[in-house]
Amino acid sequence: MRRLGEGVLLGAMAAVIAPRRENGHTIDIGLALDIVDFVNERGVKGVAVLGATGEFIHYDVEERMRLALMAVRRSRTAVIVNVSHSTVEGAVVLARNATEVGAAALLLMPPHFFRHSQEGIIAYYEEFARQVNGLAPTLLYNLPFFTNGLEPAAACTILESGHFAGIKDSSGDAQLFDALYALRQRIPFRLLLGNDKLLASHRALADGVISGCACAVPELITAIDRAATRGDAEALARRGALLDAYIQKIDVFPTPFGIQLTLAARGFKRAVPPLPIGPAAQRQADEFAEWFRGFEAAMRDDCSGDN
């Protein structure tokens, strides 16, 4: 499996939404590409499509291939494509296609929905590696909130095989992240944060971040990234507090509805799907745009001119 180049997948990258059309199972490609433009214009170093923020589970293989192709054509930065599938065969088909269209890297989570042992997860990754040898670099995608999670020993075993270029750890588990950081001192691989709650505290230990919040507030995520990499503790604490406030506000909604609400507040009205969320959450959603206006102003004041 190919390795990543020196400058690939470093810094702050955005995990973008794949907005649904009214039928619920096809992607509004035009709007998706406008959002790719939006995050690129605000300084992200790469774009990840069809991950959890991109709600890949709603779309069939052909629809996912279509967005991967169009995103690679449109983006001015590297595109990372999630090829996760409940079967190895499906993941391999998606991986081959993403490589053919020019993806810089692939993401692969453990098989989802049905429960698998850690031994079974290792076997899944081994079989994927056997079938796709020579394709684009692949990152483990650890997302235990929504699927089988990788325990530290299993993640280390898979990375030590040398078949994978790194890991996007979205667990938010500081103990797991520290174990991965220790492993990286012994063998080379990309260590990427995938949970925004650890961004301010752990960014200095990572090669980069693939952030769902960067789809909605890319200015803040890139500003946190700059503060962390240059060691500006005061700016990092201040911006980390802003991010904490934002996450607290969107965490009351199903993933990634808060991101979609934010995009709507920023002018992408069709980003919000007709999602039944219940009366209490609907009241909060109705109030969100007004709250975000004040937050956006505070974010702009803090991050402007910091390049």
Secondary structure as the mmCIF struct_conf table of DSSP 4:
data_model
#
loop_
_struct_conf.conf_type_id
_struct_conf.id
_struct_conf.beg_label_comp_id
_struct_conf.beg_label_asym_id
_struct_conf.beg_label_seq_id
_struct_conf.end_label_comp_id
_struct_conf.end_label_asym_id
_struct_conf.end_label_seq_id
HELX_LH_PP_P HELX_LH_PP_P1 ARG A 2 GLY A 5
TURN_TY1_P TURN_TY1_P1 GLU A 6 GLY A 7
BEND BEND1 VAL A 8 LEU A 9
STRN STRN1 GLY A 11 ALA A 15
HELX_LH_PP_P HELX_LH_PP_P2 PRO A 19 PRO A 19
STRN STRN2 ARG A 20 ARG A 20
HELX_LH_PP_P HELX_LH_PP_P3 ARG A 21 ARG A 21
TURN_TY1_P TURN_TY1_P2 GLU A 22 ASN A 23
BEND BEND2 GLY A 24 THR A 26
STRN STRN3 ILE A 27 ILE A 27
HELX_RH_AL_P HELX_RH_AL_P1 ILE A 29 GLU A 41
TURN_TY1_P TURN_TY1_P3 ARG A 42 GLY A 43
BEND BEND3 LYS A 45 LYS A 45
STRN STRN4 GLY A 46 VAL A 49
BEND BEND4 LEU A 50 GLY A 51
TURN_TY1_P TURN_TY1_P4 ALA A 52 GLU A 55
HELX_RH_3T_P HELX_RH_3T_P1 PHE A 56 HIS A 58
BEND BEND5 TYR A 59 TYR A 59
HELX_RH_AL_P HELX_RH_AL_P2 VAL A 61 ARG A 74
BEND BEND6 ARG A 76 THR A 77
STRN STRN5 ALA A 78 ASN A 82
BEND BEND7 SER A 86 THR A 87
HELX_RH_AL_P HELX_RH_AL_P3 VAL A 88 VAL A 101
TURN_TY1_P TURN_TY1_P5 GLY A 102 GLY A 102
BEND BEND8 ALA A 104 ALA A 104
STRN STRN6 ALA A 105 LEU A 108
HELX_LH_PP_P HELX_LH_PP_P4 MET A 109 PRO A 111
BEND BEND9 PHE A 113 PHE A 114
HELX_RH_AL_P HELX_RH_AL_P4 GLN A 118 GLN A 131
BEND BEND10 VAL A 132 VAL A 132
TURN_TY1_P TURN_TY1_P6 ASN A 133 GLY A 134
BEND BEND11 LEU A 135 ALA A 136
STRN STRN7 THR A 138 ASN A 142
TURN_TY1_P TURN_TY1_P7 PRO A 144 PHE A 146
BEND BEND12 THR A 147 THR A 147
HELX_LH_PP_P HELX_LH_PP_P5 ASN A 148 GLU A 151
HELX_RH_AL_P HELX_RH_AL_P5 PRO A 152 GLU A 160
TURN_TY1_P TURN_TY1_P8 SER A 161 GLY A 162
STRN STRN8 GLY A 166 ASP A 169
BEND BEND13 SER A 171 SER A 171
HELX_RH_AL_P HELX_RH_AL_P6 ALA A 174 ARG A 184
TURN_TY1_P TURN_TY1_P9 GLN A 185 ARG A 186
BEND BEND14 ILE A 187 ILE A 187
STRN STRN9 ARG A 190 LEU A 193
HELX_RH_3T_P HELX_RH_3T_P2 ASP A 196 LEU A 198
HELX_RH_AL_P HELX_RH_AL_P7 LEU A 199 HIS A 202
HELX_RH_3T_P HELX_RH_3T_P3 ARG A 203 LEU A 205
BEND BEND15 ALA A 206 ASP A 207
STRN STRN10 GLY A 208 SER A 211
BEND BEND16 GLY A 212 GLY A 212
HELX_RH_AL_P HELX_RH_AL_P8 CYS A 213 ALA A 216
HELX_RH_AL_P HELX_RH_AL_P9 PRO A 218 ARG A 230
TURN_TY1_P TURN_TY1_P10 GLY A 231 GLY A 231
HELX_RH_AL_P HELX_RH_AL_P10 ALA A 233 ILE A 250
TURN_TY1_P TURN_TY1_P11 ASP A 251 VAL A 252
BEND BEND17 PHE A 253 PHE A 253
HELX_LH_PP_P HELX_LH_PP_P6 PRO A 254 PRO A 254
TURN_TY1_P TURN_TY1_P12 THR A 255 PRO A 256
HELX_RH_AL_P HELX_RH_AL_P11 PHE A 257 ALA A 265
TURN_TY1_P TURN_TY1_P13 ARG A 266 GLY A 267
HELX_RH_3T_P HELX_RH_3T_P4 LYS A 269 ALA A 271
BEND BEND18 VAL A 272 VAL A 272
HELX_RH_AL_P HELX_RH_AL_P12 PRO A 279 CYS A 303
TURN_TY1_P TURN_TY1_P14 SER A 304 GLY A 305
#
